[in-house]
Amino acid sequence: MAKVRGQKRPKGKPPKRGFPTSWVVAALFLAAVAGIFVLNSQQLTLSIPEAARAAIIDQLYASYPNEEFTTRVTRELEDYGFEVDVYQGDTVTVDFYENLLTYGYSLIVFRAHSGLVAEVRELDLPIGTYLFTNETYSSIKHPREQLNDEVRKARVGEGYPYVFAIGPKFITDSMKGNFDNTVVIIGGCSGLSDDDLAQAFVDRGASVYLAWNAPVDLDYIDEAVVSLVKNLCSKRVTVKTAVELTMATIGPDPKHHAVLGYYPMGNGNKTIGELIGK
């Protein structure tokens, strides 16, 4: 409804001086209402509902920008009612991830390298699922996190520079704050080949974690994530149905045969609105 910001007095005779009876009655009524409000003001809690907020974290942007992906996902999220923030390239660092939970996002889409990071033989550490940053690896940076196996050095393949990658222990031990039933979508490789990273997100308050169970090609995963977000937001179906529709429409990754899944299984029968309370 449009707001009326002012009214002009109609042309014609000026108003008579004095207060008509109807005005007196109205004034007494308003005074009574005001008195009731003052007497009960301590019992009233006035709140303005806040719009749900979503984030697109595009770690791949520096090497593989895809503005169409960002535009399409943003449109789907905004049409649903989210306010959307986009983080790209060099913004995605260890410190950024450390503070991510404090930003209050109800849904986060990661467009990022991820997957199984090989064991660190000199420390006798097992293979684990890690999420890449764009922060260049250094043996003298983040020493506590390295000693605790919260971060590791990782790279996409031979010839690529090493960067820091965060693992399950970083999420549970070093991230500040907690998620508030946040929906997490991992648009990268092998995010659900094991449930270690998924469990860490859930332990910190995520309501559901969606990812693929094997390596994926970039063109495939971009299109698949757009389809998934559309099913969740435009069609407003449950997580389970959104996953099924995405797989029926886009299919598994044609090269690596990765398929989309979600964790924990018990939240598959809920929509994102039910999960985040919006």
N, C-alpha and C positions, 0 to 999 in steps of 0.2 A: 504494500500500500504506500502511495506517495505521501511524503510529509508536507503538511501545509505550514509554511514558514511565516506567514503573516496575513492579515486580512485588512482590507481597507474599509472605512466606514462608508455606508451607502450615501449617495447624494440626496439632498432634500432638507427638511426641517431639522434644526439641531435638536438633540434629545432634551427632554424636560429635566429640570433639576429635581432632586429628591430621589427617593428609593421606592419603587413600586413594591406592593406587597409580595409579589412573586419573587422579587430580588431578595427580600428579607428572608423568606422561607428557604430559598436556595442557599443563602449565606449561612443560615443556622444549620442546614443539612451538611454543608461542607465542613463547618466547624466541628460538628459531631463526628464526622468520618475522620477528620484530622486527629481529633482526640483519641479515637479508638486506635488509630495507627500508632500514635505516640505511646499509648499505654501498652501496646503489644509489640513494639518495635524490637524488643529484646528476644521475642519468640520467633521472629521472622528471619528466614535465611534466603536472601535474594541471590540468584546465580544466573549468569549468562553462559549457556552451553558453548563450549569451545569446539571449533571444527577439528576433526581428526586430521593429523599431520602424517605425511608420507615422505619418504626419501628415496631417491635413486642414487646409488653409490656406484659410479662408473670408473672403476680402477683401470679399465681397458682404454679409456678415452685417449690417453696420450699416444698410444701405439695404434689403436684401431677405433678411431672415432666413428660414431654412427648417430648423426643428428636425427635421422628418421626414427630410430628406436626411441630416443629420448622424447621426441615429440609425441609419438603414438602412445607410449606408456603414460606420459604426463597427462595427455588428454583423457585417457581412460580413468586415471586416478582422480583428476579434477571433476570429471562428469559424475563420479560417484559421490564427491563431496570432500575429498581430501585437499588440504593445502600441501603443495609439493615443493620440496627442496632438492636440488641436484648438486652432487659433489663429483668433481671430475679430476682425473689425472693426478698431479702432484699433491693435491689436497688429501689424498688417501694415504695416510701415514700411520705408524704405530700409535702416536699420540691421538690422532683422530679417532681411531677405533677405541682407545682407552676411554674417551669421553662420549662415545656414541649413545650409550644408554641414557645419558642425562638430557638428551635433546627432545625426548617425549614423542618419538614416532610410533604410530600405530601399525604402520606397514613399511617394510624396507625391501627394496629390490636391489640386489647386488649384481652388477654386471662386472664380473671380476674373474681373474684366474683363481682356480681353487683346485683342490684334489689331494691325492696322497703324496706326502713329502717323504722321501726316502730316509731310512734310518741314519742317524749320526753315529757312525761306527766308533769313533773315539770316545763317545760318551755312553755307548751301549743303549741308545734310545730307539724305541720301535718306530715303525711307520705309523703315521697319523694323518688325519685330514686337516688341511690348513687353508687359510684364506689369504691371498696375496695382498700386499700393499704396493705402493709405488716408491717406497723409501729404499734407497740404495743400501745394501747390506754393508755393515762394518762390524768387525769383531769387538770394537770398543764401545759401541752404542748399545743401550738397553742391556747392560750387563746382568742385572738381576733377572730380567725376563729370559735372557739366554740361559743362565745357569739353572733356572727353574723349568726349562723346556716349554716356556710359554710362547716364544717366538723362535723361528729357525730361518736360516738362509734358504732361499728357494729360487728356482729359475724355470722358465718355460721349457727350455731345451738347450742343447749345445749351441754355444755362440751368443746366448742371451745373458745379460748381466744378472747377478744375484740381487735379490731384494729381500726385505723382511717379509715373513708370512706369519700370521697369528694362528695359534692352535686352540684346542679346547681348554687347556689350562689357562691361557690368557683370558678367555671369555669368562671363566668361572672365578679366576683369582685377581685379575688386574683391571677389568672393566669397572668403571665407577657407576653406581646406581643399579637399577633394575629395569628391564622391560616391563611394560604394562599390557600384557596379553598381545604383544606385537606379532604380526604375521611376517615371517621372514622368507624371502624367495632368493635362492642362490642360482644365478644365471652363469654357471661355470661348470668345470669338469668335476665329476666324481664327488659331489657334495653329499651323496647318500650311498657311496660304496661301503661305508661304515656309518654307524650312527653316533660316533663319538662327538663330532662337531654339532650335530643336531641336538644331542642330549645336553651339551653345554649351553646352547641357546635356550633350550626349554628350562634348564635349571636356573637361568637368569631371568625368567619371566616371559619368554616367547610362548605364544599359544600354539603355533604350528610352524613347521619348518618344511619348505618345499624345495626339492633339488633333484638332480639327475644322478644315476647310480654308476656312471662310467664316463670316460672322456667324451667331449662333444666338440663339433666344429663350430666356429664362430657364427657363420651365417645361419646355421640351423638353430643355435641356442637363442639368438636375437629374435628370430621369428617365433620360436616356441614360447619364450617369455611373454611376448606381446599377446599371443593367443591365451596364455594362462591368465594374465592380468585382465584381459577382456572378459573371459569366462567368469572370473571372480567378481568383477566390478559391474560390467554391463548386464550380464545375465543373472548375476547375484545368486548363483547356485552354490551348493555346498562344496567344500574342499575336494571331497571324493569325486563328485560329479565334474568339477572343473578340471581335475587331473584326467579323468576319463575322456572328456570332450577334447582336451588338448592332444592327448595321445591318438584319438580317433581322427582328428583333423590334421595334425602335423606329423604324427607318427614318431617312432624312435629315431635317434640319430642314424642317418643312413650309412655312415662309415663305421661307427663304434657301437651301434645298437643300444645306446644309452636310453633308458626310459625314466620318465618323471615319477616321483613318489613323494610321500609326505610322512611326517613324524611329529607327534605320536599318532598312532592309528586311531586312537579314541576320539580325536577331534575332527575326523573326516566327515562327520555328519553335520557339521556346522558351517554356516556362511561366514564371511569375514565380518559382517555386521554383528553376528552373534558372538564371534570370537573377541572382537575389540570393544564391543559394547556401544557401537555407534550405529 
